[in-house]
């Protein structure tokens, strides 16, 4: 069930409409404390969707929302669940996104 929900939700995190994208990130930020470690089955799908375009976004609202989501993941999930997906993404990112994710890893 969780996979079906997040399969449908994930495209909103990449939506070309910046308002839809930002609202999706803000909604995810609210979901994380409620779902906590239950997100573990979908975390490898979510991290790239959160990070890829959003952490390097020039839109300050999207960047802030993405940063808040990453922070919420770090606060509410077992950090061992985040280590591998963060490392994998950090290897291939550039700019501010790489710096932000590297700081979270440290």
C-alpha positions as CSV (number, residue, x, y, z in Angstrom):
1,X,0.0,0.0,0.0
2,X,2.8,2.4,0.9
3,X,4.5,1.8,-2.5
4,X,1.3,2.6,-4.3
5,X,0.8,5.9,-2.4
6,X,4.4,7.0,-3.0
7,X,4.5,5.9,-6.6
8,X,1.6,8.3,-7.2
9,X,3.1,11.0,-5.0
10,X,6.7,10.9,-6.3
11,X,6.0,12.7,-9.6
12,X,4.7,15.7,-7.7
13,X,8.1,16.1,-6.3
14,X,9.4,16.6,-9.8
15,X,6.4,18.6,-11.1
16,X,7.2,21.3,-13.6
17,X,4.7,23.6,-11.9
18,X,6.8,25.0,-9.0
19,X,3.8,25.6,-6.8
20,X,2.8,21.9,-7.1
21,X,6.4,20.9,-6.4
22,X,6.6,23.1,-3.3
23,X,3.3,21.9,-1.9
24,X,4.3,18.3,-2.4
25,X,7.6,18.9,-0.5
26,X,5.7,20.7,2.3
27,X,3.2,17.8,2.5
28,X,6.0,15.3,2.7
29,X,7.6,17.4,5.5
30,X,4.3,16.9,7.4
31,X,4.1,13.2,6.7
32,X,7.6,12.3,7.9
33,X,7.0,12.7,11.6
34,X,3.8,10.6,11.3
35,X,5.3,7.8,9.3
36,X,8.9,7.8,10.8
37,X,10.7,4.5,10.1
38,X,7.6,3.1,8.3
39,X,9.1,5.1,5.4
40,X,12.0,2.7,5.1
41,X,10.6,0.6,2.2
42,X,10.2,3.8,0.1
43,X,13.2,5.8,1.3
44,X,15.4,4.8,-1.7
45,X,12.7,6.1,-4.0
46,X,12.1,9.3,-2.0
47,X,15.6,10.6,-1.5
48,X,16.4,11.0,-5.3
49,X,13.0,12.6,-5.8
50,X,13.6,15.1,-3.0
51,X,17.2,15.9,-3.8
52,X,17.6,15.8,-7.6
53,X,16.1,19.0,-8.7
54,X,14.9,20.5,-5.4
55,X,18.1,21.1,-3.5
56,X,19.6,23.0,-6.4
57,X,16.5,24.9,-7.1
58,X,16.8,28.6,-7.7
59,X,13.3,29.0,-6.3
60,X,13.8,29.8,-2.6
61,X,10.5,28.2,-1.6
62,X,11.3,24.9,-3.2
63,X,14.9,25.0,-1.8
64,X,13.6,25.7,1.7
65,X,11.0,23.0,1.5
66,X,13.5,20.4,0.3
67,X,15.9,21.4,3.1
68,X,13.1,21.0,5.6
69,X,12.3,17.6,4.3
70,X,15.9,16.5,4.5
71,X,16.1,17.8,8.1
72,X,12.8,16.0,9.0
73,X,14.2,12.8,7.6
74,X,17.3,13.1,9.8
75,X,15.2,13.9,12.9
76,X,12.6,11.2,12.6
77,X,14.2,8.3,10.8
78,X,16.9,5.9,11.9
79,X,20.0,7.5,10.4
80,X,21.3,4.2,9.2
81,X,18.4,4.1,6.7
82,X,19.6,7.4,5.3
83,X,23.3,6.7,5.0
84,X,23.4,4.7,1.8
85,X,20.9,6.9,-0.2
86,X,22.6,10.1,1.0
87,X,26.1,8.8,0.1
88,X,24.9,7.7,-3.4
89,X,23.2,11.0,-4.1
90,X,26.1,13.1,-2.8
91,X,28.5,11.4,-5.2
92,X,26.7,12.7,-8.2
93,X,25.4,16.1,-7.1
94,X,27.0,19.4,-7.6
95,X,26.7,22.9,-6.2
96,X,24.7,23.7,-3.1
97,X,22.9,20.3,-3.1
98,X,26.3,18.5,-2.8
99,X,27.3,20.8,0.0
100,X,24.0,20.4,1.9
101,X,24.0,16.6,1.6
102,X,27.7,16.3,2.6
103,X,27.0,18.4,5.7
104,X,24.1,16.0,6.6
105,X,26.4,13.0,6.2
106,X,29.0,14.6,8.4
